[in-house]
Amino acid sequence: MRDDISRAVLAREEVARYLRGGAGRGGDNAEQRIRGYLDELRTTQRYQFYRALKHPLYPILRKIERIDEHIDIVKRATAAGRVVYVSNHKSHTDYLIEPLVLDDNGVRPPLIAAGINLFGGPLGLLHRHVTGAVPIRRDMKDPAYLATLKAYIAELLRRHDLLFYLEGGRSYSGELKAPKTGLLHAALLASDAAPVVIPTAIAYDLVLEDHILASQATRRRHRPFSREIAEMVRYAVGYQSRAFVAFGQPIPLSDHNQESRRAALDLAHEIRTRIGLLYKVLPTAVLAAVMRPSATRPELEERAGALIGTLGAAGANLGVSSGRQAVEDGTTALVGRHVIIVERDGRYRVRDRSVLRYYARTISHLTEPTHVHSRTH
């Protein structure tokens, strides 16, 4: 542990205060634990290799068309200083798509805060030594770890941009979940470096691991990451989707009290609201939301048109303009994904209810703003 960031972390007042001990703090092995956590958190981004990742990952990336919105906001913000991208989290492909959208537009890629479950095997080496991902232990309660993590992120933001996921992990149910404040509070500790938060929303016509997530929501347990990757390869057969990445107006962190947990919580809810409005409403979500166990196409088009009108009035970022378009495009995608079927008489029926609900709930924050799901991954 010899890098500048680690030395700066050990010199920070909050870490020094922890090491000095106190009620429930410190201890004989406190510094040893902190140094161990710093070694775990240390990461390196090799941008020249990062860009080359597009080639070995082409079999997946060619299946996802990347579409950016409001990229000029990002260009102005990165030209002015450090940026913290705070995004919703739909898929493991988010880690690839969002940084590549920035790279496509000549914007420096951020480091990424990612769950430590993604750091096993070859993928872990890739994250730690190429993409510059920071491993996060989401359920760790050790005060030494929490103090180290917050100080590390604060120092990191003096040198790099950062991307993290406000929900903590992906949503099993599809809903936009309640925000987590740990990393956001750590970013506030770097407010003297004047970073800004850019709310970021990513949306897919189809999520690669939709069946996996919906199944885990039903069974209330999750698979080991290695097994999930194997299943994702199976569901990638025939998969095609657009990915919309929308960027919102920057929020200066210097405007918020870095010592106040309430300020961090209020900021988290503000960012979540902005992400919800940036989130692209796509035909698959609209069709899923209006689908019934059995319905005719005219019925679905009428319901979809009414829902689109409601969403538009709520300020949603619409990617569909009519009920007819929603049903036409949504049918092609959801039939191909084995979620619904269209019988010979033209009647629509549900084939996989759990996956259909997953897509319907991706826009529930726009129609039921007080309903927030709590499960994470």
C-alpha positions in Angstrom: 0.0 0.0 0.0 2.2 2.8 -1.3 0.0 4.9 -3.5 -0.8 8.6 -2.9 -4.5 8.0 -2.3 -3.9 5.6 0.5 -1.4 7.9 2.2 -4.0 10.7 1.9 -6.7 8.5 3.4 -4.6 7.8 6.4 -3.9 11.5 6.9 -7.6 12.5 6.8 -9.0 13.8 10.0 -11.9 11.3 10.2 -9.6 8.3 9.8 -7.1 9.7 12.3 -9.9 10.3 14.7 -11.0 6.7 14.3 -7.4 5.4 14.8 -7.1 7.5 18.0 -10.0 5.4 19.4 -13.0 6.3 21.4 -16.3 4.7 22.2 -16.7 1.7 19.9 -13.8 2.8 17.8 -10.2 2.0 17.0 -8.5 -0.8 18.9 -5.1 -2.4 18.6 -5.6 -3.7 15.1 -7.5 -0.7 13.7 -4.7 0.6 11.5 -4.0 -3.0 10.3 -7.6 -3.4 9.3 -7.7 0.0 7.6 -4.5 -0.8 5.6 -6.0 -4.1 4.5 -9.2 -2.4 3.3 -7.2 0.2 1.4 -5.3 -2.6 -0.4 -8.7 -4.1 -1.3 -10.1 -0.8 -2.6 -7.0 0.1 -4.6 -7.7 0.1 -8.4 -6.1 1.2 -11.6 -7.6 2.4 -14.8 -5.6 1.8 -18.0 -7.5 3.8 -20.5 -5.6 2.6 -23.6 -6.6 -1.0 -22.7 -10.1 0.1 -21.7 -10.9 1.3 -25.1 -9.6 -2.0 -26.6 -12.2 -3.9 -24.5 -14.8 -3.1 -27.2 -13.2 -5.8 -29.4 -13.4 -8.9 -27.1 -16.8 -7.8 -25.8 -18.1 -7.2 -29.3 -20.4 -10.3 -29.2 -22.4 -8.6 -26.4 -22.0 -5.0 -27.4 -23.1 -5.6 -30.9 -26.5 -6.7 -29.5 -27.0 -3.4 -27.7 -27.4 -0.1 -29.6 -26.1 2.7 -27.4 -28.1 6.0 -27.6 -27.1 9.0 -25.5 -29.2 12.0 -24.5 -27.9 15.4 -23.3 -24.3 14.5 -23.7 -23.4 18.2 -24.0 -24.2 18.6 -20.3 -21.5 16.1 -19.6 -19.0 17.7 -21.8 -19.4 21.1 -20.1 -19.3 19.6 -16.7 -16.1 17.5 -17.3 -14.4 20.5 -18.9 -15.1 22.5 -15.7 -14.0 19.9 -13.1 -14.7 16.6 -11.4 -17.9 14.7 -12.0 -19.8 12.1 -10.0 -22.3 10.2 -12.2 -25.1 8.8 -10.1 -27.2 6.3 -12.0 -30.0 3.8 -11.6 -29.0 0.1 -12.1 -30.8 -2.2 -14.4 -28.2 -4.8 -15.6 -24.7 -6.1 -15.4 -24.3 -4.6 -18.9 -24.6 -1.1 -17.3 -20.9 -1.3 -16.3 -20.1 -1.6 -20.0 -22.7 0.6 -21.7 -22.5 3.8 -19.6 -18.7 4.3 -19.7 -18.7 3.4 -23.4 -21.4 6.0 -24.1 -19.0 8.6 -22.6 -16.0 7.2 -24.6 -18.1 7.3 -27.8 -18.4 11.0 -27.3 -14.8 11.7 -26.3 -15.5 12.1 -22.6 -13.0 10.7 -20.1 -14.4 7.5 -18.5 -15.0 7.5 -14.7 -13.9 4.9 -12.2 -16.9 2.7 -11.2 -18.0 1.6 -7.7 -19.1 -2.0 -8.1 -20.2 -4.8 -5.7 -17.3 -7.0 -4.6 -19.1 -10.1 -6.0 -18.1 -8.9 -9.4 -14.4 -9.2 -8.6 -13.8 -13.0 -8.8 -11.8 -14.7 -11.6 -10.8 -13.0 -14.9 -13.6 -10.5 -14.6 -12.2 -9.3 -11.3 -8.7 -8.7 -12.9 -10.4 -6.8 -15.7 -12.2 -4.6 -13.2 -9.3 -4.0 -10.9 -6.5 -3.4 -13.5 -8.2 -2.1 -16.6 -11.7 -0.5 -16.1 -10.7 1.0 -12.7 -13.7 -0.4 -10.7 -13.7 0.0 -7.0 -14.9 -3.1 -5.1 -17.6 -2.2 -2.6 -18.7 -4.5 0.3 -22.4 -3.4 0.5 -23.3 -5.3 3.7 -20.1 -4.6 5.7 -20.8 -3.0 9.1 -17.3 -2.8 10.4 -16.8 0.9 11.4 -13.2 0.7 10.2 -14.3 -0.3 6.7 -17.0 2.4 6.5 -14.5 5.1 7.6 -12.0 3.9 5.1 -14.4 3.6 2.2 -15.8 7.1 2.7 -12.3 8.6 3.0 -11.1 6.7 0.0 -13.9 7.9 -2.2 -13.4 11.4 -1.0 -9.7 11.3 -2.0 -10.5 9.5 -5.2 -12.7 12.3 -6.4 -9.8 14.7 -6.2 -8.1 12.7 -9.0 -10.8 10.9 -10.9 -14.5 11.1 -11.9 -16.7 8.4 -10.4 -19.8 6.4 -11.4 -21.9 4.7 -8.8 -25.4 3.3 -8.5 -27.8 5.1 -6.3 -29.9 2.0 -5.6 -26.8 0.0 -4.5 -27.6 -2.9 -6.7 -30.0 -4.0 -9.5 -33.7 -4.2 -8.8 -35.1 -7.7 -8.8 -38.6 -6.4 -9.4 -37.7 -3.8 -12.0 -38.7 -0.8 -9.9 -36.6 2.2 -9.2 -35.6 1.5 -5.6 -35.0 3.6 -2.6 -31.6 5.4 -2.6 -28.6 4.4 -0.6 -26.6 7.3 0.9 -23.2 5.8 1.8 -21.3 6.6 -1.3 -23.1 9.9 -1.7 -22.1 11.0 1.8 -18.5 10.0 0.9 -18.7 12.2 -2.2 -20.0 15.1 -0.1 -16.8 14.8 2.0 -14.9 15.8 -1.2 -17.0 18.9 -1.7 -13.9 21.1 -1.3 -12.7 19.7 -4.6 -16.0 21.1 -6.1 -17.3 18.0 -7.9 -20.8 18.0 -9.3 -23.3 15.2 -9.5 -24.8 14.4 -12.8 -28.0 12.3 -12.5 -27.8 9.5 -15.0 -30.6 7.2 -16.2 -30.2 4.0 -18.2 -33.1 2.2 -19.9 -33.3 -0.9 -22.2 -36.0 -2.1 -24.5 -35.0 -5.5 -23.0 -32.7 -6.2 -20.1 -30.4 -9.1 -20.8 -30.9 -10.9 -17.5 -34.7 -10.0 -17.2 -35.7 -13.7 -16.7 -33.0 -14.2 -14.1 -33.9 -11.1 -12.1 -37.7 -11.7 -12.2 -37.1 -15.3 -11.0 -34.9 -14.2 -8.1 -37.6 -11.7 -7.1 -40.1 -14.5 -7.0 -37.9 -16.9 -5.1 -36.4 -14.3 -2.8 -32.9 -15.6 -3.2 -30.1 -14.8 -5.6 -27.6 -17.0 -7.5 -23.8 -16.9 -7.3 -22.4 -14.5 -9.8 -20.6 -17.2 -11.8 -23.8 -19.1 -12.3 -25.7 -16.0 -13.3 -23.1 -15.1 -16.0 -23.6 -18.6 -17.5 -27.4 -18.0 -17.6 -26.9 -14.6 -19.1 -25.0 -16.2 -22.0 -28.0 -18.5 -22.6 -30.4 -15.5 -22.6 -28.1 -13.6 -25.0 -29.1 -15.9 -27.8 -31.4 -13.9 -30.1 -31.1 -10.9 -27.8 -31.2 -7.3 -29.3 -32.0 -4.1 -27.5 -31.4 -0.3 -27.4 -29.8 1.2 -24.4 -30.7 4.9 -23.7 -28.4 6.7 -21.4 -29.7 10.2 -20.4 -27.8 12.8 -18.4 -29.3 15.5 -16.3 -28.3 18.9 -15.1 -25.4 19.0 -12.7 -25.9 19.4 -9.0 -23.0 21.1 -7.2 -22.0 19.1 -4.0 -20.6 22.3 -2.5 -24.2 23.5 -2.0 -24.8 20.7 0.5 -23.7 20.2 4.1 -21.1 17.5 4.1 -21.5 16.8 7.9 -25.3 16.3 7.7 -26.7 12.8 7.2 -30.1 14.5 6.5 -28.5 16.6 3.8 -27.2 13.4 2.1 -30.6 11.8 2.4 -32.4 14.8 0.9 -29.8 15.0 -1.9 -30.3 11.3 -2.6 -34.0 11.7 -3.0 -33.6 14.7 -5.2 -31.2 12.7 -7.5 -33.6 9.7 -7.5 -36.5 12.0 -8.6 -34.3 13.4 -11.4 -33.2 9.9 -12.5 -36.9 8.9 -12.6 -37.8 11.7 -15.0 -34.7 11.0 -17.2 -35.5 7.3 -17.4 -36.6 6.6 -21.0 -40.2 5.2 -21.2 -40.1 2.5 -23.9 -42.7 0.4 -25.7 -41.9 -2.8 -23.8 -42.6 -1.1 -20.5 -45.8 0.6 -21.7 -47.2 -2.6 -23.2 -46.3 -4.6 -20.1 -48.0 -2.0 -17.9 -51.3 -2.2 -19.7 -51.3 -6.0 -20.4 -54.0 -8.2 -18.9 -54.2 -12.0 -18.8 -56.2 -11.8 -22.0 -56.7 -8.8 -24.2 -57.4 -7.7 -27.8 -55.0 -5.4 -29.7 -57.5 -2.5 -29.8 -58.0 -2.7 -26.0 -54.2 -2.6 -25.5 -53.8 0.3 -27.9 -56.4 2.3 -26.1 -55.0 1.6 -22.6 -51.4 2.3 -23.9 -52.5 5.7 -25.3 -54.1 6.7 -22.1 -51.0 5.7 -20.1 -48.7 7.6 -22.4 -50.9 10.7 -21.9 -50.6 10.3 -18.1 -46.8 9.8 -18.3 -46.4 12.8 -20.5 -48.3 14.9 -18.1 -46.0 13.7 -15.3 -43.0 15.0 -17.2 -41.7 11.5 -18.3 -39.0 11.1 -20.9 -41.1 9.4 -23.5 -39.6 7.1 -26.1 -43.0 6.2 -27.5 -45.6 8.6 -28.9 -48.8 6.6 -29.3 -50.7 3.5 -28.1 -50.4 2.0 -31.5 -46.6 2.4 -31.5 -46.3 1.0 -28.0 -48.2 -2.2 -28.9 -46.6 -2.6 -32.3 -43.0 -2.3 -31.1 -43.6 -3.8 -27.6 -45.2 -6.9 -29.2 -42.3 -7.7 -31.3 -39.9 -7.5 -28.4 -41.9 -9.3 -25.8 -43.1 -12.1 -28.0 -39.5 -12.6 -29.1 -38.5 -12.7 -25.4 -41.3 -15.3 -24.7 -43.0 -13.0 -22.3 -46.4 -12.8 -24.1 -48.0 -14.7 -27.0 -50.4 -13.5 -29.7 -52.8 -16.3 -30.7 -54.2 -16.9 -34.1 -57.3 -15.0 -33.4 -55.2 -11.9 -32.5 -55.8 -12.2 -28.8 -52.9 -11.4 -26.5 -52.1 -13.6 -23.6 -49.4 -13.7 -20.9 -46.7 -16.3 -21.1 -44.4 -15.3 -18.3 -46.2 -13.2 -15.7 -43.1 -12.5 -13.5 -41.1 -11.1 -16.4 -44.1 -9.1 -17.6 -44.4 -7.6 -14.2 -40.7 -6.8 -14.1 -41.1 -4.6 -17.2 -44.3 -3.0 -16.0 -42.7 -1.9 -12.8 -39.8 -0.2 -14.5 -42.1 2.9 -15.0 -44.1 2.5 -11.7 -42.2 5.4 -10.2 -43.9 7.7 -12.7 -47.4 6.5 -11.8 -47.0 5.6 -8.1 -44.2 7.9 -6.8 -44.6 6.9 -3.1 -44.2 3.1 -3.9 -40.6 2.1 -3.6 -39.3 -1.5 -3.5 -36.5 -2.3 -1.1 -34.9 -5.5 -2.4 -31.3 -5.2 -3.7 -28.6 -7.2 -5.4 
